[in-house]
Each structure stands twice: as C-alpha cells, then as structure tokens.
Amino acid sequence: MLVNEDDLQRIFSEWTSILRKCLFRVIRVGPIPSHLAIIMDGNPRYAKKKKLEEGTGHDAGAMALLYLLVYCYELGIKYVTAYAFSIHNFKRSREEVKKIMDLMMESVILLTRLSKFCSLRVHFAGNLQLLSTELRNAAKKLMENTAGNSNLVLTICVSYTCSDEILHAVEESSRERTDGAVVKLADIEKHMYMAVAPDPDIIIRTGGECRLSNFLLWQSSCCHLSSVYTVWPEFGVLHLVWVVMDFQHKYPYFARKKMKQFVSVP
C-alpha cells in the first residue's frame, strides 16, 4: 500500500508549511489556472538514477501525484488531469504493465480515502474496456462514489489517447443521430472522455520532453505548454510555482487567443 490513514493526516498537516503558504499567497495575486494537466514522464529514469528496483519509480510517481493534488487544492486549482497510461503503453513488457495496473488498483483505494479529506471527485478518462474487469469495476465505483464532490476534480487518463477519444466521440455522436442529421461540434464535445473538465490552461511534461504524445490534442489549442527537465517523481512545489508564474506572465496572450477562438465559433 502506498500510504495509510496516518500518512494522509501527515500530508495534510504539512499544509502549514510557512514557505508554501507565503509562496501561494504571492501567486494568488495573479490569475490562477483552473485546469492543470500533466504528462508524468521519467519514472523509470528516476528508479535508475536512484539505483532502485525496476518498477519502484512508478510508486514514487504516484506519491508525487498525491502531493501535487495537495498543492493544487491549496492553491485553488480546481481541475487536475494526469496522463497515467497510454493505450500504446500496453506494448511495454508484461511485468511493467502488471506493475502499473497493480499500482492503479492501490491508487483507487488511496483516492477513496483522500476523497474524504478534501471533497475530491475522481474521473477516469479512456477506453476502460481495455482494463481488467476488477480494475474497471473499481474505477467505476470510485467515480460513482465521488460524483457529488466538487472541491477538486482529478481526471486520470488511463488506456487513453486523444485519437481514441475523438474516434469514440464521433462514433457516439453518430449513434445518436438516427435521423440522419449532421453531427455538430457540440455533439462531439459532449461525448469526449474529457467532457467532465474545461480545456486545460497548462499542460506540463516532465523529464525534458517537448511532445504531447497524443494527450489532449483536441483540448490544447489555447494552452500554455511547459516542459520541465525534472523527472516526474522529483517534481515538487517549487516546480509548480515556477510553472504557474510563467503561465501568469503569458496570461494576457492566452486570454486574447481564447477570446478570438470563442468569437469565431458559430
């Protein structure tokens, strides 16, 4: 198990950090992103760097996500989306895939506990039919149990690619149009896996990579992209502060772009 109840209490008690409170107070003077998305890259490299057993980097990555949720909740970022597992990741070794799926199962239990502390809503986005029956049922139960929560919304993209998301949305929209009417943009967006959240304001990719890897391509036309050289398990509060401040510096540009996009939509 990643953490127990005592660990959660400790994590939440650390919100009293004077440094973090001061940093967040300064940041809140400027615009705060509503939706932060992250491509969690670098778990295997972290394990190799620390000379840890193969697969333990994913454990450290799960803890980093937990801390990020704490930071975002305190800072006032309502939506967090994490790219946890691509459809293409099923091509990895059987051992690594099993490790990640087992960790996902543990994370469901952890997020169930976490939801009681901060009114967390959890949503799983992706082709869940590709998951095991046990994991799929656990994910659906967690989504149902937290559907009424609203303080923080975590979307976990698992068995996901944006190409599959678009295909899914088009197919569902076509099934609804039994009268032969033309499928409209609103129909497609209604059936996107990510319909639960607004388009992201920031997409972060750790590990020094500068590509989206088929992640939220539909939703990222007016989004601040941030490439961080730090591997994901080492991503901390200071990295988040830097990314948000960079977003604030460029906010007027993105605000104008979104306004033009909104006006041009028929």
PyMOL commands that set and color helices and strands:
alter all, ss='L'
color gray80, all
select helices_A, chain A and resi 5-16+18-27+43-49+56-75+87-91+94-118+128-130+133-145+162-176+185-190+193-196+232-234+237-264
alter helices_A, ss='H'
color red, helices_A
select strands_A, chain A and resi 35-39+79-86+120-125+152-160+202-205+224-227
alter strands_A, ss='S'
color yellow, strands_A
deselect
rebuild
show_as cartoon
